[in-house]
């Protein structure tokens, strides 16, 4: 696949609100990881979620970014952001 072309990022409002509650240093790392997804949504520490069609999880320290890859539209839809705890999954 050619990942040179950019992907469109769609970030849910809840993700923006959640991001504001995190420490600035952590929020900057998460924003950097999200920006990288515009180039290649499959780079970094990513795993495909079992039982889901195109839902992926990216690990950024203790945080998890859950997103959906819409191939025909070349869109990455980020719908959930959580801090990993023993009860996250």
Phi and psi in radians as a Rosetta constraint file:
Dihedral C 1 N 2 CA 2 C 2 CIRCULARHARMONIC -1.695 0.35
Dihedral N 2 CA 2 C 2 N 3 CIRCULARHARMONIC 1.982 0.35
Dihedral C 2 N 3 CA 3 C 3 CIRCULARHARMONIC -1.750 0.35
Dihedral N 3 CA 3 C 3 N 4 CIRCULARHARMONIC 0.123 0.35
Dihedral C 3 N 4 CA 4 C 4 CIRCULARHARMONIC -1.132 0.35
Dihedral N 4 CA 4 C 4 N 5 CIRCULARHARMONIC -0.641 0.35
Dihedral C 4 N 5 CA 5 C 5 CIRCULARHARMONIC -1.245 0.35
Dihedral N 5 CA 5 C 5 N 6 CIRCULARHARMONIC 2.592 0.35
Dihedral C 5 N 6 CA 6 C 6 CIRCULARHARMONIC -1.408 0.35
Dihedral N 6 CA 6 C 6 N 7 CIRCULARHARMONIC 2.634 0.35
Dihedral C 6 N 7 CA 7 C 7 CIRCULARHARMONIC -1.769 0.35
Dihedral N 7 CA 7 C 7 N 8 CIRCULARHARMONIC 2.582 0.35
Dihedral C 7 N 8 CA 8 C 8 CIRCULARHARMONIC -1.440 0.35
Dihedral N 8 CA 8 C 8 N 9 CIRCULARHARMONIC 2.355 0.35
Dihedral C 8 N 9 CA 9 C 9 CIRCULARHARMONIC -1.807 0.35
Dihedral N 9 CA 9 C 9 N 10 CIRCULARHARMONIC 2.282 0.35
Dihedral C 9 N 10 CA 10 C 10 CIRCULARHARMONIC -2.130 0.35
Dihedral N 10 CA 10 C 10 N 11 CIRCULARHARMONIC 2.046 0.35
Dihedral C 10 N 11 CA 11 C 11 CIRCULARHARMONIC -2.006 0.35
Dihedral N 11 CA 11 C 11 N 12 CIRCULARHARMONIC 2.163 0.35
Dihedral C 11 N 12 CA 12 C 12 CIRCULARHARMONIC -1.108 0.35
Dihedral N 12 CA 12 C 12 N 13 CIRCULARHARMONIC 2.673 0.35
Dihedral C 12 N 13 CA 13 C 13 CIRCULARHARMONIC -1.071 0.35
Dihedral N 13 CA 13 C 13 N 14 CIRCULARHARMONIC -0.659 0.35
Dihedral C 13 N 14 CA 14 C 14 CIRCULARHARMONIC -1.056 0.35
Dihedral N 14 CA 14 C 14 N 15 CIRCULARHARMONIC -0.608 0.35
Dihedral C 14 N 15 CA 15 C 15 CIRCULARHARMONIC -1.155 0.35
Dihedral N 15 CA 15 C 15 N 16 CIRCULARHARMONIC -0.742 0.35
Dihedral C 15 N 16 CA 16 C 16 CIRCULARHARMONIC -1.054 0.35
Dihedral N 16 CA 16 C 16 N 17 CIRCULARHARMONIC -0.772 0.35
Dihedral C 16 N 17 CA 17 C 17 CIRCULARHARMONIC -1.138 0.35
Dihedral N 17 CA 17 C 17 N 18 CIRCULARHARMONIC -0.733 0.35
Dihedral C 17 N 18 CA 18 C 18 CIRCULARHARMONIC -1.106 0.35
Dihedral N 18 CA 18 C 18 N 19 CIRCULARHARMONIC -0.726 0.35
Dihedral C 18 N 19 CA 19 C 19 CIRCULARHARMONIC -1.066 0.35
Dihedral N 19 CA 19 C 19 N 20 CIRCULARHARMONIC -0.579 0.35
Dihedral C 19 N 20 CA 20 C 20 CIRCULARHARMONIC -1.185 0.35
Dihedral N 20 CA 20 C 20 N 21 CIRCULARHARMONIC -0.386 0.35
Dihedral C 20 N 21 CA 21 C 21 CIRCULARHARMONIC -1.466 0.35
Dihedral N 21 CA 21 C 21 N 22 CIRCULARHARMONIC -0.248 0.35
Dihedral C 21 N 22 CA 22 C 22 CIRCULARHARMONIC -1.474 0.35
Dihedral N 22 CA 22 C 22 N 23 CIRCULARHARMONIC 2.709 0.35
Dihedral C 22 N 23 CA 23 C 23 CIRCULARHARMONIC -1.006 0.35
Dihedral N 23 CA 23 C 23 N 24 CIRCULARHARMONIC 2.569 0.35
Dihedral C 23 N 24 CA 24 C 24 CIRCULARHARMONIC -0.979 0.35
Dihedral N 24 CA 24 C 24 N 25 CIRCULARHARMONIC -0.739 0.35
Dihedral C 24 N 25 CA 25 C 25 CIRCULARHARMONIC -1.038 0.35
Dihedral N 25 CA 25 C 25 N 26 CIRCULARHARMONIC -0.793 0.35
Dihedral C 25 N 26 CA 26 C 26 CIRCULARHARMONIC -1.187 0.35
Dihedral N 26 CA 26 C 26 N 27 CIRCULARHARMONIC -0.714 0.35
Dihedral C 26 N 27 CA 27 C 27 CIRCULARHARMONIC -1.068 0.35
Dihedral N 27 CA 27 C 27 N 28 CIRCULARHARMONIC -0.686 0.35
Dihedral C 27 N 28 CA 28 C 28 CIRCULARHARMONIC -1.114 0.35
Dihedral N 28 CA 28 C 28 N 29 CIRCULARHARMONIC -0.715 0.35
Dihedral C 28 N 29 CA 29 C 29 CIRCULARHARMONIC -1.115 0.35
Dihedral N 29 CA 29 C 29 N 30 CIRCULARHARMONIC -0.712 0.35
Dihedral C 29 N 30 CA 30 C 30 CIRCULARHARMONIC -1.164 0.35
Dihedral N 30 CA 30 C 30 N 31 CIRCULARHARMONIC -0.764 0.35
Dihedral C 30 N 31 CA 31 C 31 CIRCULARHARMONIC -1.086 0.35
Dihedral N 31 CA 31 C 31 N 32 CIRCULARHARMONIC -0.647 0.35
Dihedral C 31 N 32 CA 32 C 32 CIRCULARHARMONIC -1.115 0.35
Dihedral N 32 CA 32 C 32 N 33 CIRCULARHARMONIC -0.745 0.35
Dihedral C 32 N 33 CA 33 C 33 CIRCULARHARMONIC -1.126 0.35
Dihedral N 33 CA 33 C 33 N 34 CIRCULARHARMONIC -0.688 0.35
Dihedral C 33 N 34 CA 34 C 34 CIRCULARHARMONIC -1.136 0.35
Dihedral N 34 CA 34 C 34 N 35 CIRCULARHARMONIC -0.717 0.35
Dihedral C 34 N 35 CA 35 C 35 CIRCULARHARMONIC -1.093 0.35
Dihedral N 35 CA 35 C 35 N 36 CIRCULARHARMONIC -0.644 0.35
Dihedral C 35 N 36 CA 36 C 36 CIRCULARHARMONIC -1.099 0.35
Dihedral N 36 CA 36 C 36 N 37 CIRCULARHARMONIC -0.511 0.35
Dihedral C 36 N 37 CA 37 C 37 CIRCULARHARMONIC -1.131 0.35
Dihedral N 37 CA 37 C 37 N 38 CIRCULARHARMONIC -0.376 0.35
Dihedral C 37 N 38 CA 38 C 38 CIRCULARHARMONIC -1.204 0.35
Dihedral N 38 CA 38 C 38 N 39 CIRCULARHARMONIC -0.397 0.35
Dihedral C 38 N 39 CA 39 C 39 CIRCULARHARMONIC -1.618 0.35
Dihedral N 39 CA 39 C 39 N 40 CIRCULARHARMONIC -0.792 0.35
Dihedral C 39 N 40 CA 40 C 40 CIRCULARHARMONIC -2.671 0.35
Dihedral N 40 CA 40 C 40 N 41 CIRCULARHARMONIC 1.838 0.35
Dihedral C 40 N 41 CA 41 C 41 CIRCULARHARMONIC -1.225 0.35
Dihedral N 41 CA 41 C 41 N 42 CIRCULARHARMONIC -0.138 0.35
Dihedral C 41 N 42 CA 42 C 42 CIRCULARHARMONIC -1.804 0.35
Dihedral N 42 CA 42 C 42 N 43 CIRCULARHARMONIC 0.110 0.35
Dihedral C 42 N 43 CA 43 C 43 CIRCULARHARMONIC -1.569 0.35
Dihedral N 43 CA 43 C 43 N 44 CIRCULARHARMONIC 2.835 0.35
Dihedral C 43 N 44 CA 44 C 44 CIRCULARHARMONIC 1.527 0.35
Dihedral N 44 CA 44 C 44 N 45 CIRCULARHARMONIC -2.863 0.35
Dihedral C 44 N 45 CA 45 C 45 CIRCULARHARMONIC -1.530 0.35
Dihedral N 45 CA 45 C 45 N 46 CIRCULARHARMONIC 1.455 0.35
Dihedral C 45 N 46 CA 46 C 46 CIRCULARHARMONIC -2.021 0.35
Dihedral N 46 CA 46 C 46 N 47 CIRCULARHARMONIC 2.631 0.35
Dihedral C 46 N 47 CA 47 C 47 CIRCULARHARMONIC -2.447 0.35
Dihedral N 47 CA 47 C 47 N 48 CIRCULARHARMONIC 2.462 0.35
Dihedral C 47 N 48 CA 48 C 48 CIRCULARHARMONIC -1.375 0.35
Dihedral N 48 CA 48 C 48 N 49 CIRCULARHARMONIC 2.372 0.35
Dihedral C 48 N 49 CA 49 C 49 CIRCULARHARMONIC -1.368 0.35
Dihedral N 49 CA 49 C 49 N 50 CIRCULARHARMONIC 2.258 0.35
Dihedral C 49 N 50 CA 50 C 50 CIRCULARHARMONIC -1.144 0.35
Dihedral N 50 CA 50 C 50 N 51 CIRCULARHARMONIC 2.467 0.35
Dihedral C 50 N 51 CA 51 C 51 CIRCULARHARMONIC 1.420 0.35
Dihedral N 51 CA 51 C 51 N 52 CIRCULARHARMONIC -0.044 0.35
Dihedral C 51 N 52 CA 52 C 52 CIRCULARHARMONIC -2.015 0.35
Dihedral N 52 CA 52 C 52 N 53 CIRCULARHARMONIC 2.624 0.35
Dihedral C 52 N 53 CA 53 C 53 CIRCULARHARMONIC -1.281 0.35
Dihedral N 53 CA 53 C 53 N 54 CIRCULARHARMONIC -1.117 0.35
Dihedral C 53 N 54 CA 54 C 54 CIRCULARHARMONIC -2.245 0.35
Dihedral N 54 CA 54 C 54 N 55 CIRCULARHARMONIC 0.689 0.35
Dihedral C 54 N 55 CA 55 C 55 CIRCULARHARMONIC -1.771 0.35
Dihedral N 55 CA 55 C 55 N 56 CIRCULARHARMONIC 2.281 0.35
Dihedral C 55 N 56 CA 56 C 56 CIRCULARHARMONIC -2.193 0.35
Dihedral N 56 CA 56 C 56 N 57 CIRCULARHARMONIC 2.820 0.35
Dihedral C 56 N 57 CA 57 C 57 CIRCULARHARMONIC -2.253 0.35
Dihedral N 57 CA 57 C 57 N 58 CIRCULARHARMONIC 2.289 0.35
Dihedral C 57 N 58 CA 58 C 58 CIRCULARHARMONIC -2.011 0.35
Dihedral N 58 CA 58 C 58 N 59 CIRCULARHARMONIC 2.345 0.35
Dihedral C 58 N 59 CA 59 C 59 CIRCULARHARMONIC -1.680 0.35
Dihedral N 59 CA 59 C 59 N 60 CIRCULARHARMONIC 2.260 0.35
Dihedral C 59 N 60 CA 60 C 60 CIRCULARHARMONIC -2.297 0.35
Dihedral N 60 CA 60 C 60 N 61 CIRCULARHARMONIC 1.635 0.35
Dihedral C 60 N 61 CA 61 C 61 CIRCULARHARMONIC 1.058 0.35
Dihedral N 61 CA 61 C 61 N 62 CIRCULARHARMONIC -2.285 0.35
Dihedral C 61 N 62 CA 62 C 62 CIRCULARHARMONIC -1.469 0.35
Dihedral N 62 CA 62 C 62 N 63 CIRCULARHARMONIC 0.114 0.35
Dihedral C 62 N 63 CA 63 C 63 CIRCULARHARMONIC -1.826 0.35
Dihedral N 63 CA 63 C 63 N 64 CIRCULARHARMONIC 2.668 0.35
Dihedral C 63 N 64 CA 64 C 64 CIRCULARHARMONIC -2.215 0.35
Dihedral N 64 CA 64 C 64 N 65 CIRCULARHARMONIC 2.291 0.35
Dihedral C 64 N 65 CA 65 C 65 CIRCULARHARMONIC -1.865 0.35
Dihedral N 65 CA 65 C 65 N 66 CIRCULARHARMONIC 2.098 0.35
Dihedral C 65 N 66 CA 66 C 66 CIRCULARHARMONIC -1.797 0.35
Dihedral N 66 CA 66 C 66 N 67 CIRCULARHARMONIC 2.293 0.35
Dihedral C 66 N 67 CA 67 C 67 CIRCULARHARMONIC -2.597 0.35
Dihedral N 67 CA 67 C 67 N 68 CIRCULARHARMONIC 2.817 0.35
Dihedral C 67 N 68 CA 68 C 68 CIRCULARHARMONIC -2.049 0.35
Dihedral N 68 CA 68 C 68 N 69 CIRCULARHARMONIC 2.359 0.35
Dihedral C 68 N 69 CA 69 C 69 CIRCULARHARMONIC -1.784 0.35
Dihedral N 69 CA 69 C 69 N 70 CIRCULARHARMONIC 2.078 0.35
Dihedral C 69 N 70 CA 70 C 70 CIRCULARHARMONIC -1.819 0.35
Dihedral N 70 CA 70 C 70 N 71 CIRCULARHARMONIC 1.650 0.35
Dihedral C 70 N 71 CA 71 C 71 CIRCULARHARMONIC -1.040 0.35
Dihedral N 71 CA 71 C 71 N 72 CIRCULARHARMONIC -0.867 0.35
Dihedral C 71 N 72 CA 72 C 72 CIRCULARHARMONIC -1.046 0.35
Dihedral N 72 CA 72 C 72 N 73 CIRCULARHARMONIC -0.595 0.35
Dihedral C 72 N 73 CA 73 C 73 CIRCULARHARMONIC -1.610 0.35
Dihedral N 73 CA 73 C 73 N 74 CIRCULARHARMONIC -0.075 0.35
Dihedral C 73 N 74 CA 74 C 74 CIRCULARHARMONIC 0.892 0.35
Dihedral N 74 CA 74 C 74 N 75 CIRCULARHARMONIC 0.910 0.35
Dihedral C 74 N 75 CA 75 C 75 CIRCULARHARMONIC -2.168 0.35
Dihedral N 75 CA 75 C 75 N 76 CIRCULARHARMONIC 2.458 0.35
Dihedral C 75 N 76 CA 76 C 76 CIRCULARHARMONIC -1.980 0.35
Dihedral N 76 CA 76 C 76 N 77 CIRCULARHARMONIC 2.034 0.35
Dihedral C 76 N 77 CA 77 C 77 CIRCULARHARMONIC -1.802 0.35
Dihedral N 77 CA 77 C 77 N 78 CIRCULARHARMONIC 1.895 0.35
Dihedral C 77 N 78 CA 78 C 78 CIRCULARHARMONIC -1.598 0.35
Dihedral N 78 CA 78 C 78 N 79 CIRCULARHARMONIC 2.018 0.35
Dihedral C 78 N 79 CA 79 C 79 CIRCULARHARMONIC -2.042 0.35
Dihedral N 79 CA 79 C 79 N 80 CIRCULARHARMONIC -0.164 0.35
Dihedral C 79 N 80 CA 80 C 80 CIRCULARHARMONIC -2.682 0.35
Dihedral N 80 CA 80 C 80 N 81 CIRCULARHARMONIC 2.472 0.35
Dihedral C 80 N 81 CA 81 C 81 CIRCULARHARMONIC -2.434 0.35
Dihedral N 81 CA 81 C 81 N 82 CIRCULARHARMONIC 2.129 0.35
Dihedral C 81 N 82 CA 82 C 82 CIRCULARHARMONIC -2.393 0.35
Dihedral N 82 CA 82 C 82 N 83 CIRCULARHARMONIC 2.698 0.35
Dihedral C 82 N 83 CA 83 C 83 CIRCULARHARMONIC -1.545 0.35
Dihedral N 83 CA 83 C 83 N 84 CIRCULARHARMONIC 2.284 0.35
Dihedral C 83 N 84 CA 84 C 84 CIRCULARHARMONIC -1.247 0.35
Dihedral N 84 CA 84 C 84 N 85 CIRCULARHARMONIC 2.188 0.35
Dihedral C 84 N 85 CA 85 C 85 CIRCULARHARMONIC -2.269 0.35
Dihedral N 85 CA 85 C 85 N 86 CIRCULARHARMONIC 3.139 0.35
Dihedral C 85 N 86 CA 86 C 86 CIRCULARHARMONIC -1.191 0.35
Dihedral N 86 CA 86 C 86 N 87 CIRCULARHARMONIC -0.258 0.35
Dihedral C 86 N 87 CA 87 C 87 CIRCULARHARMONIC -1.945 0.35
Dihedral N 87 CA 87 C 87 N 88 CIRCULARHARMONIC 0.241 0.35
Dihedral C 87 N 88 CA 88 C 88 CIRCULARHARMONIC -1.093 0.35
Dihedral N 88 CA 88 C 88 N 89 CIRCULARHARMONIC -0.790 0.35
